[in-house]
């Protein structure tokens, strides 16, 4: 009897012990998975943590392979783009001299011939001069010596060198550029402090030349286009080979000039707006973000490198006297820009302004 009771009590104690162990380890697999998840998330955050991380930083990281591909393609195809500009421009000039100029000399009155001769050649000279200067003039680079006396606002994380104000790193040229605006593949060169004026002048005079060619050749274009429309008629029109070549050349030149006038004209207007504001293309994005940030704090952003619309244009074009509008703007000029691009004179703050002003 005692043996039965002892056996029963031993079984009950074993059962109770099993129940306690089961209660203690009932959710062991789930807890183990949860702990692994928390540990993995902590490790990932510790590797990628950055107090300045935002949506733009994440997008830049995701598109880094695309940027790398574009940079290398642009670097290797820059010479091809420059050759394409020269070939297309030369083709239009040849068409004008071979096809259109003889027609103008035969049919136009003397005053119009004089106008076309003077304006056309002046515009062509300005285009060739500013394009040549834009592709051959270096944009300007900060000194690489770490012990230089240049006032730097930061350290370039790629060059590991002092970076002056308004300087930015070009991933295509693989170096910092003074007052960098952008890297232009059509120049195979960066647009910076020392060639920014040449780049804008080229855009301006190329747009003017394309508009001039499109307007002057409007009637010739429609006559040539109407003649081409009759090529498929039966019986076919009796056009000679030279006449067919003339018709196709006029249409080609007019379409090319009109397309370039629209595309390059839009780019030229955008850069004219930036120059009026005293900004570059890169500074436009930086200043816009800074303006939004300060608005949330109830402050007003003011561009420290803006001298007013007229002052910005004088600073950009290097105009110091009234005669410079002719000698330095309307005529080819190799005068350097103001300053060295290493330091900049900021505009003074207005003390009467009640709202706090902050500038970067």
FIROPA-251804 format. One record per residue (C-alpha): y negated, x, z negated. Coordinates in nm, 2 decimals. Layout:
Y / X / Z
...
# end
This chain:
0.00 / 0.00 / 0.00
-0.24 / 0.28 / -0.09
-0.14 / 0.46 / 0.23
-0.24 / 0.16 / 0.44
-0.57 / 0.13 / 0.26
-0.64 / 0.50 / 0.30
-0.56 / 0.48 / 0.67
-0.78 / 0.17 / 0.72
-1.07 / 0.33 / 0.54
-1.03 / 0.65 / 0.74
-1.04 / 0.45 / 1.07
-1.35 / 0.25 / 0.96
-1.53 / 0.57 / 0.87
-1.44 / 0.72 / 1.20
-1.56 / 0.41 / 1.38
-1.89 / 0.41 / 1.19
-1.94 / 0.78 / 1.27
-1.88 / 0.71 / 1.64
-2.13 / 0.42 / 1.63
-2.40 / 0.65 / 1.47
-2.34 / 0.92 / 1.73
-2.36 / 0.65 / 2.01
-2.69 / 0.52 / 1.88
-2.83 / 0.87 / 1.85
-2.72 / 0.97 / 2.21
-2.73 / 0.63 / 2.39
-3.02 / 0.73 / 2.63
-2.94 / 1.09 / 2.66
-2.92 / 1.10 / 3.05
-3.25 / 0.91 / 3.09
-3.43 / 1.13 / 2.84
-3.30 / 1.44 / 3.01
-3.42 / 1.33 / 3.35
-3.76 / 1.23 / 3.20
-3.80 / 1.56 / 3.03
-3.72 / 1.75 / 3.36
-3.98 / 1.53 / 3.54
-4.25 / 1.61 / 3.29
-4.17 / 1.98 / 3.30
-4.18 / 1.99 / 3.68
-4.51 / 1.80 / 3.70
-4.66 / 2.04 / 3.44
-4.54 / 2.34 / 3.64
-4.69 / 2.20 / 3.96
-5.02 / 2.12 / 3.80
-5.04 / 2.46 / 3.65
-4.99 / 2.62 / 3.99
-5.24 / 2.40 / 4.18
-5.50 / 2.33 / 3.90
-5.86 / 2.38 / 4.00
-6.16 / 2.22 / 3.83
-6.33 / 2.20 / 4.17
-6.05 / 2.03 / 4.35
-6.15 / 1.71 / 4.53
-6.05 / 1.51 / 4.84
-6.23 / 1.76 / 5.07
-6.04 / 2.05 / 4.92
-5.71 / 1.88 / 4.97
-5.79 / 1.79 / 5.33
-5.90 / 2.15 / 5.40
-5.57 / 2.27 / 5.25
-5.37 / 2.03 / 5.46
-5.55 / 2.12 / 5.78
-5.54 / 2.49 / 5.72
-5.26 / 2.55 / 5.99
-5.48 / 2.35 / 6.24
-5.78 / 2.57 / 6.15
-5.58 / 2.88 / 6.20
-5.46 / 2.77 / 6.54
-5.81 / 2.67 / 6.66
-5.96 / 3.00 / 6.53
-5.71 / 3.21 / 6.72
-5.73 / 3.00 / 7.04
-6.11 / 3.02 / 7.03
-6.10 / 3.39 / 6.96
-5.87 / 3.47 / 7.26
-6.02 / 3.21 / 7.50
-6.39 / 3.30 / 7.43
-6.40 / 3.52 / 7.74
-6.25 / 3.24 / 7.95
-6.52 / 3.00 / 7.83
-6.80 / 3.24 / 7.91
-6.65 / 3.30 / 8.26
-6.63 / 2.92 / 8.31
-7.00 / 2.88 / 8.23
-7.09 / 3.16 / 8.47
-6.87 / 3.02 / 8.75
-6.99 / 2.66 / 8.72
-7.35 / 2.76 / 8.70
-7.32 / 2.99 / 8.99
-7.15 / 2.72 / 9.20
-7.44 / 2.48 / 9.15
-7.69 / 2.75 / 9.23
-7.51 / 2.84 / 9.55
-7.49 / 2.47 / 9.65
-7.86 / 2.44 / 9.60
-7.95 / 2.75 / 9.80
-7.70 / 2.69 / 10.08
-7.70 / 2.31 / 10.12
-8.01 / 2.16 / 9.95
-8.28 / 2.42 / 10.00
-8.27 / 2.42 / 10.38
-8.29 / 2.04 / 10.38
-8.59 / 2.05 / 10.14
-8.77 / 2.30 / 10.36
-8.72 / 2.08 / 10.66
-8.80 / 1.74 / 10.52
-9.03 / 1.78 / 10.21
-9.41 / 1.81 / 10.23
-9.56 / 2.15 / 10.14
-9.68 / 2.05 / 9.79
-9.33 / 1.93 / 9.69
-9.18 / 2.25 / 9.84
-9.42 / 2.46 / 9.63
-9.33 / 2.26 / 9.32
-8.95 / 2.29 / 9.37
-8.98 / 2.66 / 9.45
-9.18 / 2.75 / 9.14
-9.02 / 2.52 / 8.88
-8.66 / 2.57 / 9.00
-8.68 / 2.95 / 8.99
-8.86 / 2.95 / 8.66
-8.60 / 2.73 / 8.51
-8.32 / 2.94 / 8.65
-8.47 / 3.26 / 8.52
-8.50 / 3.11 / 8.17
-8.14 / 2.99 / 8.17
-8.00 / 3.33 / 8.28
-8.22 / 3.53 / 8.04
-8.14 / 3.32 / 7.73
-7.77 / 3.29 / 7.80
-7.74 / 3.67 / 7.85
-7.93 / 3.73 / 7.53
-7.73 / 3.48 / 7.34
-7.39 / 3.63 / 7.43
-7.50 / 4.00 / 7.39
-7.72 / 3.98 / 7.08
-7.53 / 4.01 / 6.75
-7.61 / 3.73 / 6.50
-7.66 / 3.97 / 6.21
-7.42 / 4.08 / 5.94
-7.48 / 4.16 / 5.57
-7.42 / 4.52 / 5.47
-7.07 / 4.59 / 5.35
-7.16 / 4.84 / 5.08
-7.10 / 4.70 / 4.74
-7.39 / 4.90 / 4.59
-7.65 / 4.78 / 4.83
-7.99 / 4.65 / 4.71
-7.94 / 4.32 / 4.90
-8.00 / 4.01 / 4.68
-7.68 / 3.82 / 4.69
-7.62 / 3.46 / 4.57
-7.24 / 3.49 / 4.57
-6.94 / 3.70 / 4.66
-6.75 / 3.61 / 4.97
-6.39 / 3.54 / 4.87
-6.26 / 3.67 / 5.21
-6.48 / 3.97 / 5.26
-6.49 / 4.05 / 4.88
-6.85 / 4.16 / 4.94
-7.20 / 4.03 / 4.83
-7.31 / 3.73 / 5.04
-7.69 / 3.68 / 5.08
-7.85 / 3.34 / 5.09
-7.77 / 3.12 / 5.39
-7.49 / 3.35 / 5.49
-7.14 / 3.22 / 5.56
-6.80 / 3.36 / 5.66
-6.69 / 3.31 / 6.01
-6.31 / 3.28 / 6.03
-6.31 / 3.36 / 6.40
-6.52 / 3.68 / 6.38
-6.36 / 3.75 / 6.04
-6.68 / 3.85 / 5.87
-6.99 / 3.70 / 5.71
-7.29 / 3.61 / 5.94
-7.65 / 3.59 / 5.84
-7.80 / 3.24 / 5.85
-7.48 / 3.12 / 6.03
-7.51 / 2.80 / 6.23
-7.17 / 2.79 / 6.40
-6.93 / 2.99 / 6.62
-6.99 / 2.89 / 6.98
-6.69 / 2.94 / 7.21
-6.91 / 2.90 / 7.52
-7.10 / 3.22 / 7.40
-6.79 / 3.39 / 7.26
-7.03 / 3.48 / 6.97
-7.15 / 3.34 / 6.64
-7.49 / 3.17 / 6.63
-7.68 / 3.33 / 6.35
-8.02 / 3.47 / 6.25
-8.09 / 3.70 / 6.54
-7.96 / 3.49 / 6.83
-8.02 / 3.14 / 6.71
-8.34 / 3.11 / 6.92
-8.16 / 3.23 / 7.23
-7.89 / 2.98 / 7.18
-8.12 / 2.68 / 7.14
-8.35 / 2.80 / 7.43
-8.04 / 2.82 / 7.65
-7.94 / 2.47 / 7.56
-8.30 / 2.34 / 7.62
-8.35 / 2.50 / 7.96
-8.00 / 2.43 / 8.08
-8.05 / 2.06 / 7.99
-8.39 / 2.06 / 8.17
-8.24 / 2.22 / 8.47
-7.95 / 1.97 / 8.49
-8.19 / 1.68 / 8.45
-8.42 / 1.82 / 8.72
-8.12 / 1.87 / 8.96
-7.99 / 1.52 / 8.89
-8.32 / 1.35 / 8.95
-8.41 / 1.56 / 9.26
-8.07 / 1.51 / 9.42
-8.04 / 1.13 / 9.34
-8.10 / 1.01 / 9.70
-7.89 / 1.29 / 9.85
-7.61 / 1.20 / 9.61
-7.59 / 0.84 / 9.72
-7.61 / 0.93 / 10.08
-7.33 / 1.18 / 10.05
-7.13 / 0.94 / 9.83
-7.17 / 0.66 / 10.09
-7.06 / 0.90 / 10.37
-6.75 / 0.99 / 10.17
-6.66 / 0.63 / 10.13
-6.63 / 0.60 / 10.50
-6.37 / 0.87 / 10.54
-6.09 / 0.63 / 10.51
-6.21 / 0.38 / 10.77
-6.03 / 0.32 / 11.10
-6.13 / 0.48 / 11.33
-6.25 / 0.77 / 11.11
-6.61 / 0.87 / 11.13
-6.70 / 1.17 / 11.34
-6.80 / 1.41 / 11.07
-6.77 / 1.78 / 11.12
-6.61 / 2.02 / 10.87
-6.96 / 2.14 / 10.76
-7.08 / 1.79 / 10.71
-6.78 / 1.69 / 10.50
-6.83 / 2.01 / 10.29
-7.19 / 1.92 / 10.25
-7.11 / 1.57 / 10.13
-6.85 / 1.69 / 9.88
-7.07 / 1.97 / 9.75
-7.37 / 1.74 / 9.68
-7.15 / 1.49 / 9.49
-6.98 / 1.78 / 9.29
-7.32 / 1.93 / 9.20
-7.47 / 1.60 / 9.10
-7.17 / 1.49 / 8.89
-7.15 / 1.83 / 8.71
-7.53 / 1.84 / 8.64
-7.54 / 1.48 / 8.51
-7.24 / 1.54 / 8.28
-7.38 / 1.86 / 8.14
-7.72 / 1.70 / 8.09
-7.56 / 1.42 / 7.88
-7.33 / 1.64 / 7.67
-7.56 / 1.94 / 7.63
-7.86 / 1.72 / 7.59
-7.71 / 1.55 / 7.29
-7.62 / 1.89 / 7.13
-7.98 / 2.01 / 7.20
-8.13 / 1.71 / 7.04
-7.91 / 1.75 / 6.73
-8.01 / 2.11 / 6.69
-8.38 / 2.02 / 6.74
-8.34 / 1.77 / 6.45
-8.19 / 2.04 / 6.23
-8.46 / 2.29 / 6.32
-8.73 / 2.03 / 6.23
-8.56 / 1.99 / 5.89
-8.52 / 2.37 / 5.84
-8.14 / 2.35 / 5.83
-7.85 / 2.49 / 6.01
-7.53 / 2.30 / 6.10
-7.35 / 2.43 / 5.79
-7.65 / 2.37 / 5.56
-7.67 / 2.01 / 5.68
-7.33 / 1.93 / 5.52
-7.41 / 2.13 / 5.21
-7.75 / 1.97 / 5.16
-7.61 / 1.62 / 5.22
-7.35 / 1.67 / 4.94
-7.61 / 1.82 / 4.71
-7.85 / 1.53 / 4.77
-7.58 / 1.28 / 4.68
-7.49 / 1.47 / 4.37
-7.85 / 1.49 / 4.25
-7.91 / 1.12 / 4.32
-7.64 / 1.03 / 4.08
-7.83 / 1.23 / 3.81
-8.16 / 1.07 / 3.91
-8.30 / 1.38 / 4.06
-8.45 / 1.46 / 4.41
-8.32 / 1.73 / 4.64
-8.56 / 1.94 / 4.84
-8.46 / 2.20 / 5.09
-8.61 / 2.53 / 4.97
-8.61 / 2.67 / 5.32
-8.82 / 2.40 / 5.49
-9.18 / 2.46 / 5.56
-9.26 / 2.13 / 5.72
-9.18 / 2.02 / 6.07
-9.44 / 2.23 / 6.25
-9.39 / 2.52 / 6.01
-9.02 / 2.52 / 6.07
-9.06 / 2.54 / 6.45
-9.31 / 2.82 / 6.42
-9.07 / 3.01 / 6.19
-8.78 / 2.95 / 6.42
-8.96 / 3.04 / 6.75
-9.15 / 3.33 / 6.60
-9.49 / 3.18 / 6.68
-9.78 / 3.35 / 6.50
-10.07 / 3.28 / 6.73
-10.14 / 3.00 / 6.99
-10.08 / 3.24 / 7.28
-9.72 / 3.29 / 7.16
-9.64 / 2.93 / 7.27
-9.67 / 3.07 / 7.62
-9.56 / 3.43 / 7.59
-9.27 / 3.37 / 7.35
-9.16 / 3.02 / 7.43
-9.24 / 2.94 / 7.80
-9.17 / 3.30 / 7.92
-8.87 / 3.53 / 7.85
-8.93 / 3.72 / 7.53
-8.71 / 3.95 / 7.32
-8.92 / 3.94 / 7.01
-8.70 / 3.94 / 6.69
-8.70 / 3.65 / 6.44
-8.91 / 3.66 / 6.13
-8.75 / 3.85 / 5.84
-8.42 / 4.04 / 5.81
-8.20 / 3.74 / 5.73
-8.10 / 3.91 / 5.40
-8.37 / 3.73 / 5.19
-8.58 / 3.42 / 5.23
-8.92 / 3.31 / 5.11
-8.86 / 2.97 / 4.95
-9.13 / 2.70 / 4.95
-9.31 / 2.65 / 4.61
-9.23 / 2.35 / 4.40
-9.49 / 2.08 / 4.37
-9.60 / 2.06 / 4.01
-9.75 / 1.71 / 4.04
-9.41 / 1.56 / 4.13
-9.30 / 1.34 / 3.85
-8.93 / 1.34 / 3.95
-8.75 / 1.67 / 3.88
-8.69 / 1.87 / 4.19
-8.38 / 2.09 / 4.23
-8.29 / 2.31 / 4.52
-7.99 / 2.53 / 4.59
# end
